[in-house]
Each structure stands twice: as C-alpha cells, then as structure tokens.
Amino acid sequence: MKILFDHQIFCLQQYGGISRYFYELAKHLAAFAEHKVEILAPFYINEYLAAPGVAAHKGLKIPGLSGAGKAAAWGIDTAIAYLLSGSRRRVDIFHETYYSGVDCCPRLAKRIITVHDMIYEKFPDQFPGKDRMRQIRKHAIIRADHVICVSDNTRKDLLNLLPVPENKTSVIYHGYSFNKKTKNKSFQSRKPYLLHVGRRIGYKNFDLLLLAFAHSSKLRKDFSLICFGGGAFRPAEQKRIVALGLSLQDVIQVHDDDADLAGLYRNAAAFVYPSLYEGFGIPLLEAMALACPVICSNASSFPEVVGNAAELFDPLDEKNLRETIERVVFSTEHRVALVQRGLNRAKLFSWDRCAKETLQVYVN
C-alpha cells in the first residue's frame, strides 16, 4: 500500500500533540516493509518532522515563521498537494493531518481523517470568530471515507454533534514517546513542585489549579507550581498570580525541549491536569510512563485513559482539587501506589499498537 500524509499540521505546529501523533504514526507505519509511507510537506515548521529517521519526506524546514509566514507556507503546500492530487501517481491511502477546505485527495485514494477532539463545537463561546473553522472541520470530516477518533469519548461527541455514521468511525488510542530510556535534564527548583503542562486558556481550567494552590497554606509553604509550555505568562496572568498572594517564584513558567519536560515529569511531586475537556490527553501517558503521580479531572476522556492509575477530582470544585492534591503529595504511600499503577497503565498504550490498529482501518 502507498500511504500519503499531507502537509497541514506540519505547517501549523512547531511542537504539539497532533503533530507528534502524525510523526509517530508515520514513523511506525514505515517500519512495515510491505507498505510505502510518504509525508507531503515541501515547506514546514515542525520540529518532529525535522528529526532523522522520519518516513519518506523531502522538504525544507523554515524556522521562526510568524502567523502570516505559516499561512503562506500552508498555502504553497496546499497548492502543490492540490496539483498533485490530479496526477496519475498511485496512492492508496490519503490521511489528512488537519482540516482543510481544499480537497487534495489523490484520485482513487481512500480518505482518512483523525478527529482529536470536538473542542470548537463543544465550547463555541471560547472560540469566537471560529465559525468558518467549524464549517471546514465539518466538511472535511463528512467527506472522509473513514474517521479515526482518539478516544471513545471523542467518538461519542462526534456522533452527537455531526451527521457521521457510526460504522464510518473507529477508536484508536494514542501512544506516548517518553519511556525510562528518555534522556532528561534536571530542573533546579528551590522547592518540590507540582507540574502543569500545556496551554492555560479557558477550557484548560488553569485558574482552578491556581486557586487551589493559592488557597492551601500547606502547598504554598512546601511546593512551587511549574507550568511547562503554553507561552510566557501574559500580563493578565501575572496580575492574577500577584492578586492571589503568590509570586513568580511560586508559580514558574518554563518552555524548552522534550528533555526538559521529561526531567520535570520525573522529579515532580505530582502532575496536575485540570482541563475541562480533552480528546485524549497525551501528557497523562507521559507522566505515568515517567513515574510521576497523576491528578486529573474526572471529565471527558480522562477516566477512559487513566483507569485506576490517577487521582480524579471534580474540575468545577476548587476545594475538591485542593484536598486531592494535598492527599497525594503529603502521603508517600499514596504517591508510590499511584506511580506503580501508572507504570502498569501506560504499558497498555503504544505508538506501535496505534500504528497496527490504524493499518487495519486502512486495509478494511
């Protein structure tokens, strides 16, 4: 089989869960000698795609592009993909990496699309001005021959929100890229710390974690709160931190590479994921695989992913979160139990399994 991945996510994300998913999927599919895998991304900004050993790909990495620059690269790649779609070259599977209003599927190829979440549709008030994006997503999903959902919760949301037949969908879980052999950097912290990973906007519910941390004298005394990724604290966030009686030495923002993140997971007192909604939640697997106790909300896909390997809390209840964190971090016995259950749970997920199950969707 000839499998072709398009350019979209590699033009849009330098780092990120979706681009990591497609990078890992293409890499693992390419290990099957009987299939040919190609990524069509002539111009891209993605760091994963620039790594050696990626499935057949020829392109130029353009660093430091602004929003306009990324849009230009995406437009050029889309034009090239569209022109090639009318060619006679044989492609069996065309897997779109994001949602495009331009149909670049080669002739006779089977269209596959992966739905990572239904966030725009479930929280439209948090994404004003995204009506066009919602329409593009809808049309891209409906025109696909098959839709892969990253969790059963995501599939239920999809079926509730869009006119997609259930028999046109499959659930295939993510894997994770970190393991006990992953190199890590040691992070120098003046205190033990709680770890938050990713963006902090709206539905990510970061303010609840900030409140729980600020309102616990025990946590404030003995721990820092480290936020990896999500960009530097905006002025409004800095103002909020100060208003809660905290300082930027108590709540710290860092962003670097995977080695830094792996080190943060390995040394954190706990990883806290307060989000109201995620399609899957790769950081949950990363934390469990690196022996970090997990505390996460009981919403959306999280219970499905963590099973009994995490401490769950109500994402609308600040007191519940505060007491949950305290219960975990101040009990060595509890932390050790969570770590062991997390290590066992993480073994159920892998990119190899994800690739094999995806290949079955392609074949069928």
C-alpha positions as a Markdown table, in Angstrom:
| # | Residue | x | y | z |
|---|---|---|---|---|
| 1 | Met | 0.0 | 0.0 | 0.0 |
| 2 | Lys | 1.1 | 3.6 | -0.7 |
| 3 | Ile | 0.2 | 5.8 | 2.3 |
| 4 | Leu | 0.3 | 9.6 | 2.0 |
| 5 | Phe | 0.1 | 12.1 | 4.8 |
| 6 | Asp | -0.5 | 15.7 | 3.9 |
| 7 | His | 1.3 | 18.9 | 5.0 |
| 8 | Gln | -1.2 | 20.7 | 7.1 |
| 9 | Ile | -0.2 | 20.1 | 10.8 |
| 10 | Phe | 3.5 | 20.3 | 10.0 |
| 11 | Cys | 3.0 | 23.8 | 8.7 |
| 12 | Leu | 0.9 | 24.8 | 11.7 |
| 13 | Gln | 2.7 | 23.3 | 14.7 |
| 14 | Gln | 6.3 | 23.6 | 15.7 |
| 15 | Tyr | 5.5 | 21.2 | 18.6 |
| 16 | Gly | 2.2 | 19.8 | 19.8 |
| 17 | Gly | 0.1 | 16.7 | 20.4 |
| 18 | Ile | -1.4 | 16.4 | 16.9 |
| 19 | Ser | 1.9 | 16.8 | 15.1 |
| 20 | Arg | 3.6 | 14.3 | 17.5 |
| 21 | Tyr | 0.8 | 11.8 | 16.8 |
| 22 | Phe | 1.3 | 12.0 | 13.0 |
| 23 | Tyr | 5.0 | 12.0 | 13.3 |
| 24 | Glu | 4.9 | 8.8 | 15.4 |
| 25 | Leu | 2.2 | 7.2 | 13.3 |
| 26 | Ala | 4.1 | 7.7 | 10.0 |
| 27 | Lys | 7.4 | 6.6 | 11.6 |
| 28 | His | 5.9 | 3.3 | 12.9 |
| 29 | Leu | 3.9 | 2.6 | 9.8 |
| 30 | Ala | 7.1 | 2.9 | 7.8 |
| 31 | Ala | 8.5 | 0.0 | 9.8 |
| 32 | Phe | 6.2 | -2.3 | 7.9 |
| 33 | Ala | 8.3 | -3.1 | 4.8 |
| 34 | Glu | 5.4 | -4.0 | 2.6 |
| 35 | His | 3.9 | -0.5 | 2.8 |
| 36 | Lys | 5.3 | 2.8 | 1.5 |
| 37 | Val | 4.7 | 5.8 | 3.6 |
| 38 | Glu | 5.3 | 9.4 | 2.4 |
| 39 | Ile | 4.7 | 12.8 | 4.1 |
| 40 | Leu | 4.0 | 15.6 | 1.6 |
| 41 | Ala | 5.2 | 18.8 | 3.3 |
| 42 | Pro | 7.5 | 20.8 | 1.0 |
| 43 | Phe | 7.7 | 23.7 | 3.5 |
| 44 | Tyr | 7.2 | 23.1 | 7.2 |
| 45 | Ile | 8.0 | 24.5 | 10.7 |
| 46 | Asn | 7.6 | 21.3 | 12.7 |
| 47 | Glu | 10.5 | 20.1 | 14.9 |
| 48 | Tyr | 9.4 | 16.4 | 14.9 |
| 49 | Leu | 9.4 | 16.2 | 11.1 |
| 50 | Ala | 13.0 | 17.6 | 11.1 |
| 51 | Ala | 14.2 | 14.7 | 13.1 |
| 52 | Pro | 16.3 | 11.9 | 11.4 |
| 53 | Gly | 14.6 | 8.7 | 10.5 |
| 54 | Val | 11.2 | 10.1 | 9.6 |
| 55 | Ala | 9.2 | 8.2 | 7.0 |
| 56 | Ala | 9.9 | 9.3 | 3.4 |
| 57 | His | 9.9 | 13.0 | 3.4 |
| 58 | Lys | 11.6 | 15.7 | 1.4 |
| 59 | Gly | 11.0 | 19.3 | 2.4 |
| 60 | Leu | 12.5 | 22.5 | 3.7 |
| 61 | Lys | 12.2 | 23.4 | 7.4 |
| 62 | Ile | 11.6 | 27.1 | 7.7 |
| 63 | Pro | 12.2 | 28.3 | 11.3 |
| 64 | Gly | 10.8 | 31.3 | 13.1 |
| 65 | Leu | 7.8 | 31.9 | 10.9 |
| 66 | Ser | 5.1 | 34.4 | 12.1 |
| 67 | Gly | 1.4 | 33.7 | 11.7 |
| 68 | Ala | 1.4 | 35.2 | 8.2 |
| 69 | Gly | 4.5 | 33.2 | 7.3 |
| 70 | Lys | 2.9 | 30.0 | 8.5 |
| 71 | Ala | -0.2 | 30.8 | 6.4 |
| 72 | Ala | 2.0 | 31.4 | 3.3 |
| 73 | Ala | 3.8 | 28.1 | 3.8 |
| 74 | Trp | 0.5 | 26.3 | 4.3 |
| 75 | Gly | -0.9 | 27.9 | 1.2 |
| 76 | Ile | 2.0 | 26.9 | -1.0 |
| 77 | Asp | 1.9 | 23.3 | 0.3 |
| 78 | Thr | -1.8 | 23.2 | -0.3 |
| 79 | Ala | -1.4 | 24.4 | -3.9 |
| 80 | Ile | 1.3 | 21.7 | -4.5 |
| 81 | Ala | -0.9 | 19.0 | -2.9 |
| 82 | Tyr | -3.9 | 20.0 | -5.0 |
| 83 | Leu | -1.9 | 19.9 | -8.2 |
| 84 | Leu | -0.5 | 16.5 | -7.3 |
| 85 | Ser | -4.0 | 15.2 | -6.4 |
| 86 | Gly | -4.9 | 15.2 | -10.1 |
| 87 | Ser | -1.8 | 13.3 | -11.1 |
| 88 | Arg | -1.9 | 9.7 | -12.1 |
| 89 | Arg | 0.5 | 8.5 | -9.4 |
| 90 | Arg | -0.8 | 5.7 | -7.3 |
| 91 | Val | -1.9 | 6.5 | -3.7 |
| 92 | Asp | -4.0 | 4.0 | -1.8 |
| 93 | Ile | -4.5 | 5.9 | 1.5 |
| 94 | Phe | -4.6 | 9.7 | 1.9 |
| 95 | His | -4.5 | 10.6 | 5.6 |
| 96 | Glu | -5.3 | 14.3 | 6.2 |
| 97 | Thr | -3.3 | 15.7 | 9.2 |
| 98 | Tyr | -5.8 | 18.6 | 9.9 |
| 99 | Tyr | -9.0 | 20.0 | 8.4 |
| 100 | Ser | -8.8 | 21.7 | 5.0 |
| 101 | Gly | -11.4 | 23.4 | 2.9 |
| 102 | Val | -9.4 | 22.3 | -0.2 |
| 103 | Asp | -9.8 | 18.6 | -1.1 |
| 104 | Cys | -6.3 | 17.4 | -2.0 |
| 105 | Cys | -7.1 | 13.7 | -2.0 |
| 106 | Pro | -5.4 | 11.9 | -5.0 |
| 107 | Arg | -7.7 | 10.1 | -7.4 |
| 108 | Leu | -9.0 | 6.7 | -6.2 |
| 109 | Ala | -7.3 | 7.1 | -2.8 |
| 110 | Lys | -9.2 | 6.3 | 0.4 |
| 111 | Arg | -9.6 | 9.4 | 2.6 |
| 112 | Ile | -8.9 | 9.0 | 6.3 |
| 113 | Ile | -9.1 | 11.8 | 8.9 |
| 114 | Thr | -8.4 | 11.7 | 12.6 |
| 115 | Val | -10.6 | 13.6 | 15.0 |
| 116 | His | -8.6 | 14.6 | 18.1 |
| 117 | Asp | -11.5 | 16.4 | 19.9 |
| 118 | Met | -14.6 | 18.4 | 19.3 |
| 119 | Ile | -13.5 | 21.4 | 21.3 |
| 120 | Tyr | -14.6 | 24.1 | 18.8 |
| 121 | Glu | -18.1 | 22.6 | 18.7 |
| 122 | Lys | -18.5 | 21.9 | 22.5 |
| 123 | Phe | -17.1 | 25.3 | 23.6 |
| 124 | Pro | -18.0 | 27.8 | 20.8 |
| 125 | Asp | -18.1 | 30.7 | 23.2 |
| 126 | Gln | -14.4 | 30.2 | 24.0 |
| 127 | Phe | -13.5 | 30.4 | 20.3 |
| 128 | Pro | -15.3 | 33.5 | 18.9 |
| 129 | Gly | -14.7 | 34.0 | 15.2 |
| 130 | Lys | -14.2 | 30.3 | 14.5 |
| 131 | Asp | -17.5 | 29.7 | 12.7 |
| 132 | Arg | -15.7 | 29.2 | 9.4 |
| 133 | Met | -13.2 | 26.8 | 11.0 |
| 134 | Arg | -16.1 | 24.8 | 12.4 |
| 135 | Gln | -17.6 | 24.5 | 8.9 |
| 136 | Ile | -14.3 | 23.5 | 7.4 |
| 137 | Arg | -13.9 | 20.8 | 10.0 |
| 138 | Lys | -17.4 | 19.6 | 9.4 |
| 139 | His | -17.0 | 19.2 | 5.7 |
| 140 | Ala | -13.5 | 17.6 | 6.0 |
| 141 | Ile | -14.9 | 15.0 | 8.4 |
| 142 | Ile | -18.0 | 14.3 | 6.4 |
| 143 | Arg | -16.2 | 13.8 | 3.1 |
| 144 | Ala | -13.7 | 11.3 | 4.7 |
| 145 | Asp | -14.2 | 7.6 | 3.9 |
| 146 | His | -13.3 | 6.8 | 7.5 |
| 147 | Val | -12.9 | 8.8 | 10.7 |
| 148 | Ile | -10.5 | 7.7 | 13.4 |
| 149 | Cys | -11.3 | 9.0 | 16.9 |
| 150 | Val | -8.6 | 9.1 | 19.6 |
| 151 | Ser | -11.0 | 8.1 | 22.4 |
| 152 | Asp | -14.5 | 6.6 | 22.8 |
| 153 | Asn | -15.5 | 9.9 | 24.5 |
| 154 | Thr | -14.4 | 11.8 | 21.3 |
| 155 | Arg | -16.3 | 9.4 | 19.1 |
| 156 | Lys | -19.5 | 10.0 | 21.2 |
| 157 | Asp | -19.0 | 13.7 | 20.9 |
| 158 | Leu | -18.5 | 13.4 | 17.2 |
| 159 | Leu | -21.6 | 11.3 | 16.7 |
| 160 | Asn | -23.7 | 13.7 | 18.8 |
| 161 | Leu | -22.5 | 16.8 | 17.1 |
| 162 | Leu | -22.1 | 15.9 | 13.4 |
| 163 | Pro | -24.0 | 13.7 | 10.9 |
| 164 | Val | -21.4 | 10.9 | 10.7 |
| 165 | Pro | -22.5 | 7.3 | 10.6 |
| 166 | Glu | -21.1 | 5.3 | 13.5 |
| 167 | Asn | -19.9 | 2.5 | 11.1 |
| 168 | Lys | -17.6 | 5.0 | 9.5 |
| 169 | Thr | -15.7 | 5.6 | 12.7 |
| 170 | Ser | -13.1 | 3.7 | 14.8 |
| 171 | Val | -11.5 | 4.4 | 18.2 |
| 172 | Ile | -7.7 | 4.2 | 18.2 |
| 173 | Tyr | -5.8 | 5.4 | 21.2 |
| 174 | His | -2.6 | 7.4 | 21.2 |
| 175 | Gly | 0.7 | 6.1 | 22.3 |
| 176 | Tyr | 3.4 | 8.1 | 24.1 |
| 177 | Ser | 7.0 | 8.9 | 23.2 |
| 178 | Phe | 8.6 | 9.1 | 26.7 |
| 179 | Asn | 10.0 | 6.0 | 28.4 |
| 180 | Lys | 12.5 | 5.0 | 31.0 |
| 181 | Lys | 15.3 | 5.5 | 28.4 |
| 182 | Thr | 14.3 | 9.0 | 27.5 |
| 183 | Lys | 17.1 | 11.5 | 28.2 |
| 184 | Asn | 16.2 | 14.2 | 30.7 |
| 185 | Lys | 17.6 | 17.4 | 32.1 |
| 186 | Ser | 17.5 | 18.1 | 35.8 |
| 187 | Phe | 15.5 | 21.1 | 36.7 |
| 188 | Gln | 16.8 | 23.2 | 39.6 |
| 189 | Ser | 13.9 | 24.1 | 41.8 |
| 190 | Arg | 14.2 | 25.7 | 45.3 |
| 191 | Lys | 11.2 | 23.6 | 46.4 |
| 192 | Pro | 9.5 | 20.4 | 45.4 |
| 193 | Tyr | 6.9 | 21.2 | 42.7 |
| 194 | Leu | 3.6 | 20.4 | 41.2 |
| 195 | Leu | 3.6 | 20.3 | 37.4 |
| 196 | His | 1.2 | 21.6 | 34.8 |
| 197 | Val | 1.7 | 21.0 | 31.1 |
| 198 | Gly | 0.3 | 22.9 | 28.1 |
| 199 | Arg | -1.8 | 25.9 | 27.4 |
| 200 | Arg | -3.7 | 27.7 | 30.2 |
| 201 | Ile | -6.7 | 29.2 | 28.3 |
| 202 | Gly | -10.4 | 28.9 | 29.0 |
| 203 | Tyr | -11.4 | 25.2 | 29.0 |
| 204 | Lys | -7.9 | 24.2 | 30.2 |
| 205 | Asn | -9.2 | 25.4 | 33.6 |
| 206 | Phe | -5.8 | 26.5 | 34.8 |
| 207 | Asp | -7.3 | 29.1 | 37.1 |
| 208 | Leu | -8.8 | 26.4 | 39.2 |
| 209 | Leu | -5.4 | 24.9 | 39.8 |
| 210 | Leu | -4.0 | 28.4 | 40.6 |
| 211 | Leu | -6.8 | 29.0 | 43.1 |
| 212 | Ala | -6.3 | 25.5 | 44.8 |
| 213 | Phe | -2.6 | 26.2 | 45.1 |
| 214 | Ala | -3.1 | 29.7 | 46.4 |
| 215 | His | -5.7 | 28.7 | 49.0 |
| 216 | Ser | -3.7 | 25.9 | 50.5 |
| 217 | Ser | -1.2 | 27.2 | 53.1 |
| 218 | Lys | 0.5 | 23.8 | 53.2 |
| 219 | Leu | 1.0 | 23.7 | 49.4 |
| 220 | Arg | 2.3 | 27.2 | 49.2 |
| 221 | Lys | 4.7 | 26.6 | 52.1 |
| 222 | Asp | 6.2 | 23.4 | 50.7 |
| 223 | Phe | 5.8 | 23.5 | 46.9 |
| 224 | Ser | 6.2 | 25.5 | 43.8 |
| 225 | Leu | 3.9 | 25.3 | 40.8 |
| 226 | Ile | 5.7 | 24.9 | 37.5 |
| 227 | Cys | 3.9 | 25.4 | 34.2 |
| 228 | Phe | 5.6 | 23.9 | 31.2 |
| 229 | Gly | 4.7 | 25.3 | 27.8 |
| 230 | Gly | 1.7 | 27.4 | 27.0 |
| 231 | Gly | 3.8 | 30.5 | 26.4 |
| 232 | Ala | 5.1 | 33.1 | 28.9 |
| 233 | Phe | 2.7 | 34.4 | 31.4 |
| 234 | Arg | 0.6 | 37.1 | 29.9 |
| 235 | Pro | 0.2 | 40.4 | 31.9 |
| 236 | Ala | -3.3 | 39.4 | 33.0 |
| 237 | Glu | -1.9 | 36.1 | 34.3 |
| 238 | Gln | 0.9 | 37.8 | 36.2 |
| 239 | Lys | -1.6 | 40.2 | 37.7 |
| 240 | Arg | -3.8 | 37.2 | 38.7 |
| 241 | Ile | -0.9 | 35.4 | 40.4 |
| 242 | Val | 0.0 | 38.5 | 42.4 |
| 243 | Ala | -3.6 | 39.1 | 43.3 |
| 244 | Leu | -3.7 | 35.7 | 44.9 |
| 245 | Gly | -0.8 | 36.5 | 47.1 |
| 246 | Leu | 1.7 | 34.5 | 45.0 |
| 247 | Ser | 4.9 | 35.5 | 43.2 |
| 248 | Leu | 6.6 | 34.4 | 40.0 |
| 249 | Gln | 9.0 | 32.4 | 42.2 |
| 250 | Asp | 6.0 | 30.4 | 43.5 |
| 251 | Val | 4.4 | 29.9 | 40.0 |
| 252 | Ile | 7.1 | 29.4 | 37.3 |
| 253 | Gln | 6.7 | 29.2 | 33.6 |
| 254 | Val | 9.3 | 27.2 | 31.6 |
| 255 | His | 9.4 | 26.1 | 28.0 |
| 256 | Asp | 12.2 | 24.2 | 26.3 |
| 257 | Asp | 12.5 | 20.7 | 24.7 |
| 258 | Asp | 11.4 | 17.1 | 25.4 |
| 259 | Ala | 14.5 | 16.5 | 27.6 |
| 260 | Asp | 13.4 | 19.3 | 29.9 |
| 261 | Leu | 9.8 | 18.1 | 30.0 |
| 262 | Ala | 10.9 | 14.5 | 30.8 |
| 263 | Gly | 13.1 | 15.8 | 33.6 |
| 264 | Leu | 10.2 | 17.8 | 35.0 |
| 265 | Tyr | 7.9 | 14.7 | 34.9 |
| 266 | Arg | 10.5 | 12.5 | 36.6 |
| 267 | Asn | 11.1 | 14.9 | 39.5 |
| 268 | Ala | 7.6 | 16.4 | 40.1 |
| 269 | Ala | 5.7 | 15.6 | 43.3 |
| 270 | Ala | 2.6 | 15.3 | 41.0 |
| 271 | Phe | 1.3 | 16.1 | 37.6 |
| 272 | Val | -2.0 | 18.0 | 37.7 |
| 273 | Tyr | -4.3 | 18.1 | 34.7 |
| 274 | Pro | -7.3 | 20.3 | 35.5 |
| 275 | Ser | -8.7 | 20.6 | 31.9 |
| 276 | Leu | -12.5 | 20.5 | 31.4 |
| 277 | Tyr | -12.1 | 18.7 | 28.1 |
| 278 | Glu | -9.5 | 16.9 | 26.0 |
| 279 | Gly | -9.9 | 14.5 | 23.2 |
| 280 | Phe | -7.3 | 12.2 | 24.7 |
| 281 | Gly | -4.5 | 13.7 | 26.8 |
| 282 | Ile | -1.0 | 12.5 | 25.9 |
| 283 | Pro | 0.6 | 14.2 | 28.9 |
| 284 | Leu | -1.3 | 11.7 | 31.1 |
| 285 | Leu | 0.6 | 8.9 | 29.4 |
| 286 | Glu | 3.9 | 10.7 | 29.5 |
| 287 | Ala | 3.6 | 11.4 | 33.2 |
| 288 | Met | 2.5 | 7.8 | 34.0 |
| 289 | Ala | 5.4 | 6.4 | 31.9 |
| 290 | Leu | 7.9 | 8.5 | 33.7 |
| 291 | Ala | 6.7 | 7.5 | 37.2 |
| 292 | Cys | 5.0 | 10.8 | 38.0 |
| 293 | Pro | 1.8 | 10.6 | 40.2 |
| 294 | Val | -1.2 | 11.8 | 38.1 |
| 295 | Ile | -4.0 | 14.0 | 39.4 |
| 296 | Cys | -6.6 | 14.8 | 36.8 |
| 297 | Ser | -10.2 | 15.9 | 36.4 |
| 298 | Asn | -12.9 | 13.4 | 36.1 |
| 299 | Ala | -14.2 | 14.9 | 32.8 |
| 300 | Ser | -14.2 | 13.9 | 29.1 |
| 301 | Ser | -11.7 | 11.2 | 28.1 |
| 302 | Phe | -9.6 | 11.3 | 31.3 |
| 303 | Pro | -11.2 | 8.3 | 33.2 |
| 304 | Glu | -11.0 | 6.3 | 30.0 |
| 305 | Val | -7.3 | 7.0 | 29.6 |
| 306 | Val | -6.1 | 6.7 | 33.2 |
| 307 | Gly | -8.3 | 3.9 | 34.6 |
| 308 | Asn | -7.5 | 3.5 | 38.3 |
| 309 | Ala | -4.0 | 4.9 | 37.8 |
| 310 | Ala | -4.8 | 8.5 | 38.8 |
| 311 | Glu | -6.5 | 10.5 | 41.5 |
| 312 | Leu | -9.6 | 12.1 | 40.0 |
| 313 | Phe | -11.3 | 15.3 | 41.1 |
| 314 | Asp | -14.3 | 17.5 | 40.1 |
| 315 | Pro | -13.0 | 20.2 | 37.7 |
| 316 | Leu | -15.6 | 22.6 | 38.9 |
| 317 | Asp | -14.7 | 22.2 | 42.6 |
| 318 | Glu | -11.6 | 24.1 | 43.8 |
| 319 | Lys | -11.9 | 22.7 | 47.3 |
| 320 | Asn | -12.0 | 19.1 | 45.9 |
| 321 | Leu | -8.9 | 19.8 | 43.8 |
| 322 | Arg | -7.0 | 21.3 | 46.8 |
| 323 | Glu | -7.8 | 18.4 | 49.1 |
| 324 | Thr | -6.9 | 15.9 | 46.3 |
| 325 | Ile | -3.5 | 17.4 | 45.7 |
| 326 | Glu | -2.8 | 17.6 | 49.5 |
| 327 | Arg | -3.9 | 13.9 | 49.9 |
| 328 | Val | -1.4 | 12.8 | 47.2 |
| 329 | Val | 1.7 | 14.9 | 47.8 |
| 330 | Phe | 1.7 | 14.6 | 51.6 |
| 331 | Ser | 1.5 | 10.8 | 51.5 |
| 332 | Thr | 4.5 | 8.9 | 50.3 |
| 333 | Glu | 2.5 | 5.6 | 50.4 |
| 334 | His | -0.2 | 7.1 | 48.2 |
| 335 | Arg | 2.3 | 8.6 | 45.7 |
| 336 | Val | 4.1 | 5.2 | 45.5 |
| 337 | Ala | 0.8 | 3.4 | 44.8 |
| 338 | Leu | -0.2 | 5.9 | 42.1 |
| 339 | Val | 3.3 | 5.6 | 40.4 |
| 340 | Gln | 3.1 | 1.8 | 40.2 |
| 341 | Arg | -0.5 | 1.8 | 38.9 |
| 342 | Gly | 0.5 | 4.5 | 36.4 |
| 343 | Leu | 3.5 | 2.5 | 35.1 |
| 344 | Asn | 1.3 | -0.5 | 34.6 |
| 345 | Arg | -1.4 | 1.5 | 32.9 |
| 346 | Ala | 1.0 | 3.1 | 30.5 |
| 347 | Lys | 2.0 | -0.3 | 29.2 |
| 348 | Leu | -1.4 | -0.6 | 27.6 |
| 349 | Phe | -0.7 | 2.2 | 25.2 |
| 350 | Ser | 2.0 | 2.5 | 22.5 |
| 351 | Trp | 2.6 | 4.1 | 19.1 |
| 352 | Asp | 3.3 | 0.6 | 17.7 |
| 353 | Arg | -0.2 | -0.5 | 18.7 |
| 354 | Cys | -1.7 | 2.7 | 17.4 |
| 355 | Ala | 0.1 | 2.1 | 14.0 |
| 356 | Lys | -1.1 | -1.5 | 13.8 |
| 357 | Glu | -4.7 | -0.6 | 14.5 |
| 358 | Thr | -4.6 | 2.3 | 12.1 |
| 359 | Leu | -3.2 | -0.1 | 9.4 |
| 360 | Gln | -6.3 | -2.3 | 9.9 |
| 361 | Val | -8.5 | 0.8 | 9.2 |
| 362 | Tyr | -6.5 | 1.4 | 6.0 |
| 363 | Val | -6.8 | -2.2 | 4.9 |
| 364 | Asn | -10.5 | -2.5 | 5.6 |
